[in-house]
Each structure stands twice: as C-alpha cells, then as structure tokens.
Amino acid sequence: MGNTITDPRFTPLLVAEVQVVLEKHGYRLPAGGDHVRALVLARVEGAIQNLSAIFEGRTW
C-alpha cells in the first residue's frame, strides 16, 4: 500500500468495514453526537492507515 491519498484500495468503505467488524465484536462508538463521532472516526482512519502499512511490511 502506498500513499493512502492516491492508493485506490484505501477508501471510506474500508474504514466502514473495519467499523462493522469492531461492532460485531462488541465495540461501540462513544456517545456524544456527530462531532465526537467524526473525531473518533478520523483517529480510526489514521490507525487503519498505520495498520495497513505494517501489514504490508513497511517500516519507518
């Protein structure tokens, strides 16, 4: 996986699919309205970017 801005594999659907998996395992987004949800999901997106880089063996 290259740059997540130009990599066609990194899409909002990927983030949504990870969210579904987490929810299936009992994890829930915090209460607090759309603003809190947007902040949390932005952090999740960054974490998924890091995870995908690690998964493909890229190191910094």
CYANA upper distance limits for C-alpha pairs under 8 A (distance plus 0.5 A):
  1 MET  CA      7 ASP  CA      7.22
  1 MET  CA      9 ARG  CA      8.33
  1 MET  CA     52 SER  CA      7.60
  1 MET  CA     53 ALA  CA      6.91
  1 MET  CA     56 GLU  CA      7.31
  2 GLY  CA      6 THR  CA      7.94
  2 GLY  CA      7 ASP  CA      6.40
  3 ASN  CA      7 ASP  CA      6.19
  4 THR  CA      8 PRO  CA      8.23
  4 THR  CA      9 ARG  CA      8.47
  4 THR  CA     10 PHE  CA      6.21
  4 THR  CA     49 GLN  CA      7.58
  5 ILE  CA     10 PHE  CA      8.25
  9 ARG  CA     14 LEU  CA      8.39
 10 PHE  CA     14 LEU  CA      6.80
 11 THR  CA     15 VAL  CA      7.46
 12 PRO  CA     16 ALA  CA      6.72
 13 LEU  CA     17 GLU  CA      6.52
 14 LEU  CA     18 VAL  CA      6.82
 15 VAL  CA     19 GLN  CA      6.76
 15 VAL  CA     44 VAL  CA      8.18
 15 VAL  CA     45 GLU  CA      6.79
 15 VAL  CA     48 ILE  CA      7.87
 16 ALA  CA     20 VAL  CA      6.80
 17 GLU  CA     21 VAL  CA      6.88
 18 VAL  CA     22 LEU  CA      6.75
 19 GLN  CA     23 GLU  CA      6.67
 20 VAL  CA     24 LYS  CA      6.62
 21 VAL  CA     25 HIS  CA      6.98
 22 LEU  CA     26 GLY  CA      7.08
 22 LEU  CA     27 TYR  CA      5.84
 22 LEU  CA     28 ARG  CA      8.06
 23 GLU  CA     27 TYR  CA      5.27
 23 GLU  CA     28 ARG  CA      6.32
 29 LEU  CA     37 ARG  CA      7.40
 29 LEU  CA     40 VAL  CA      8.23
 30 PRO  CA     36 VAL  CA      8.02
 30 PRO  CA     37 ARG  CA      7.55
 31 ALA  CA     36 VAL  CA      8.04
 31 ALA  CA     37 ARG  CA      8.21
 32 GLY  CA     36 VAL  CA      6.04
 32 GLY  CA     37 ARG  CA      7.72
 33 GLY  CA     37 ARG  CA      6.84
 34 ASP  CA     38 ALA  CA      6.50
 35 HIS  CA     39 LEU  CA      6.83
 36 VAL  CA     40 VAL  CA      6.69
 37 ARG  CA     41 LEU  CA      6.56
 38 ALA  CA     42 ALA  CA      6.60
 39 LEU  CA     43 ARG  CA      7.00
 40 VAL  CA     44 VAL  CA      6.75
 41 LEU  CA     45 GLU  CA      6.58
 42 ALA  CA     46 GLY  CA      7.00
 43 ARG  CA     47 ALA  CA      6.77
 44 VAL  CA     48 ILE  CA      6.66
 45 GLU  CA     49 GLN  CA      6.75
 46 GLY  CA     50 ASN  CA      6.86
 47 ALA  CA     51 LEU  CA      6.58
 48 ILE  CA     52 SER  CA      6.49
 49 GLN  CA     53 ALA  CA      6.81
 50 ASN  CA     54 ILE  CA      6.72
 51 LEU  CA     55 PHE  CA      6.49
 52 SER  CA     56 GLU  CA      6.78
 53 ALA  CA     57 GLY  CA      6.91
 53 ALA  CA     58 ARG  CA      5.83
 53 ALA  CA     59 THR  CA      8.04
 54 ILE  CA     58 ARG  CA      6.00
 54 ILE  CA     59 THR  CA      7.21
